[in-house]
């Protein structure tokens, strides 16, 4: 899966949130002051479409864009890349890193363990 630039990802976040929208609606949703020009957003949206992240349909005289790649699919690909690049392809090393960095509490770890055990039971059924 192709990577998104910071600006592309910011625009995709808006589109994922709205599910379908016009360039004008994206522009209005951005929390930037001053707002970027309409042509800038339009260019980024066309790039996203060329990368295969968006599709569009015509409504009247304008295009309405919608995501082809879900937020979860993009997140999964990003996580796989992170694990591969920084943790030798090992999710266990990522989890160990988070525990050692104290980003996970004991409660968080217990919840993860419970979820893993639940998934194991489902797989055995």
C-alpha positions as CSV (number, residue, x, y, z in Angstrom):
1,X,0.0,0.0,0.0
2,X,1.3,3.4,-0.9
3,X,2.2,5.8,1.9
4,X,0.4,9.1,2.5
5,X,2.1,12.4,3.1
6,X,1.1,14.4,6.2
7,X,-1.2,16.6,4.1
8,X,-2.7,13.7,2.3
9,X,-3.3,11.8,5.5
10,X,-5.0,14.9,7.1
11,X,-7.4,15.1,4.1
12,X,-8.0,11.4,4.2
13,X,-8.9,11.7,7.9
14,X,-11.6,14.2,7.0
15,X,-12.9,12.0,4.2
16,X,-13.0,8.9,6.4
17,X,-14.9,10.9,9.0
18,X,-17.4,12.3,6.5
19,X,-17.6,9.1,4.4
20,X,-18.3,11.1,1.2
21,X,-17.8,14.8,0.5
22,X,-16.9,17.5,-2.0
23,X,-13.7,19.5,-2.1
24,X,-15.6,22.4,-0.6
25,X,-16.8,20.3,2.3
26,X,-13.2,19.1,3.0
27,X,-12.0,22.7,3.0
28,X,-14.7,23.7,5.4
29,X,-13.9,20.8,7.7
30,X,-10.2,21.6,8.0
31,X,-9.1,23.1,11.2
32,X,-6.6,25.5,9.6
33,X,-6.4,29.3,9.7
34,X,-5.9,30.6,7.1
35,X,-7.6,27.9,5.0
36,X,-5.6,26.5,2.1
37,X,-6.8,27.5,-1.4
38,X,-9.5,25.4,-3.0
39,X,-7.1,24.4,-5.8
40,X,-4.6,23.0,-3.3
41,X,-7.2,20.7,-1.7
42,X,-8.5,19.8,-5.2
43,X,-4.9,18.8,-6.2
44,X,-4.4,16.7,-3.1
45,X,-7.7,14.9,-3.7
46,X,-6.8,14.1,-7.3
47,X,-3.4,12.7,-6.0
48,X,-5.3,10.5,-3.5
49,X,-7.6,9.3,-6.3
50,X,-4.6,8.5,-8.5
51,X,-3.0,6.6,-5.6
52,X,-6.1,4.5,-5.3
53,X,-7.4,5.8,-1.9
54,X,-10.4,7.6,-3.3
55,X,-13.2,7.2,-5.9
56,X,-15.7,9.8,-7.0
57,X,-19.2,10.2,-8.4
58,X,-20.7,13.2,-10.1
59,X,-23.5,15.1,-8.4
60,X,-24.6,18.0,-10.5
61,X,-21.6,20.0,-11.6
62,X,-19.3,18.7,-8.9
63,X,-17.5,15.6,-7.7
64,X,-18.3,13.8,-4.5
65,X,-15.3,11.8,-3.2
66,X,-15.4,8.6,-1.1
67,X,-12.8,6.4,0.4
68,X,-11.8,3.1,-1.4
69,X,-9.3,2.2,1.3
70,X,-10.8,2.1,4.8
71,X,-9.1,3.7,7.8
72,X,-8.6,0.3,9.3
73,X,-6.9,-1.0,6.2
74,X,-4.6,1.9,6.1
75,X,-3.9,1.7,9.8
76,X,-3.1,-2.0,9.5
77,X,-0.7,-1.4,6.6
78,X,1.0,1.4,8.6
79,X,1.3,-0.8,11.7
80,X,2.8,-3.6,9.6
81,X,5.3,-1.2,8.1
82,X,6.2,0.2,11.6
83,X,6.7,-3.3,13.0
84,X,8.7,-4.4,10.0
85,X,10.9,-1.3,10.0
86,X,11.5,-0.8,13.7
87,X,10.8,-4.0,15.5
88,X,12.3,-6.7,13.1
89,X,8.8,-7.8,12.0
90,X,8.0,-8.9,15.6
91,X,4.7,-7.6,17.2
92,X,6.0,-9.0,20.4
93,X,9.0,-6.6,20.3
94,X,6.6,-3.7,19.7
95,X,4.5,-4.7,22.7
96,X,7.6,-5.2,24.8
97,X,8.8,-1.7,23.8
98,X,5.4,-0.2,24.8
99,X,5.5,-2.0,28.2
100,X,9.1,-0.9,28.9
101,X,8.2,2.7,27.9
102,X,5.3,2.5,30.3
103,X,2.7,3.4,27.7
104,X,0.7,0.4,28.8
105,X,-0.7,0.1,32.3
106,X,-1.1,-3.3,34.1
107,X,-4.9,-2.9,33.4
108,X,-4.2,-2.4,29.7
109,X,-2.0,-5.5,29.6
110,X,-4.6,-7.6,31.4
111,X,-7.3,-6.4,28.9
112,X,-5.0,-7.4,26.0
113,X,-4.4,-10.8,27.6
114,X,-8.1,-11.3,28.1
115,X,-8.8,-10.5,24.5
116,X,-6.0,-12.9,23.3
117,X,-7.5,-15.7,25.4
118,X,-11.0,-14.9,24.1
119,X,-9.7,-15.1,20.5
120,X,-7.9,-18.4,21.2
121,X,-11.1,-19.9,22.5
122,X,-13.0,-18.7,19.4
123,X,-10.4,-20.2,17.2
124,X,-10.6,-23.6,19.0
125,X,-14.4,-23.8,18.5
